[in-house]
Amino acid sequence: MHVVILGFPGAGKGTQTKFLAECLSVPSLSSGDLFRRHQREGTPLGQQVRTYVDSGLLVPDEITIAMILDEINSPSYSDGFVLDGFPRNVNQALELDRALDFAGMDIDCALLIDVTQEALADRLGKRLVCNRCQSIYHTEASPPRNSGLCDYCNGRLERRADDEPEALVRRLRAYQEESAPVVDFYARAGKLVKVDGTGTVERVRQRIKEAIICPATQDNRLSKPVH
Ligand code: AMP
């Protein structure tokens, strides 16, 4: 199964991507995590994208598309994937379709996690990310057991540079201008499934389960996209 996750920064894509990938028994891949890993490891690509990522601007397509297609062409993704953060514009969506088509495959579902602007401000203002395994915490809704340390790997929890207000404004603008049309792109293709992303992680998880894992009893099933 090939799934892409769409939604504003802070909609909860990262958290729900990992959950959905586990349920579908396919690997997950986050373009943002991949860029941050390159930055941490100091690779040439990491240095090339640092100013874009840290300031909340989209990395140019030629870099991003090459990086993602290279990754999903590896055998680990032969049974499918859940993609978080890619595609971020219509050109990327077209290139992804083209690459899958070449391999005789297709995107099965684009999941939009829908949240209000107020929920975004709260989530991003209180988000902490493990600098080692990228697990995501919220200082109030899902705090770590030991302050400042990851429950899973004991890595240090940090605020992302691009969650700071100035970069955040740029990321929200980039979403509105570039990524909102991607939602229409998948809606027109009959592949969009929309779930309400407000409430607890568990509640959103349940909605995703009902919409994608066992959709037969639900209104927003795969065969009936929500526009
Ligand atoms: P994210 O973790 O998905 O919020 O991504 C963090 C940052 O990585 C974004 O603000 C961009 O600078 C860069 N990035 C991630 N995915 C993409 C993409 N598909 N296209 C361009 N830039 C991206």
Boltz pocket constraint, residues with backbone or C-beta under 6 A from the ligand:
constraints:
  - pocket:
      binder: B
      contacts: [[A, 9], [A, 31], [A, 32], [A, 33], [A, 35], [A, 52], [A, 53], [A, 54], [A, 56], [A, 57], [A, 58], [A, 59], [A, 60], [A, 64], [A, 84], [A, 85], [A, 86], [A, 87], [A, 88], [A, 89], [A, 92], [A, 162], [A, 171]]
      max_distance: 6.0
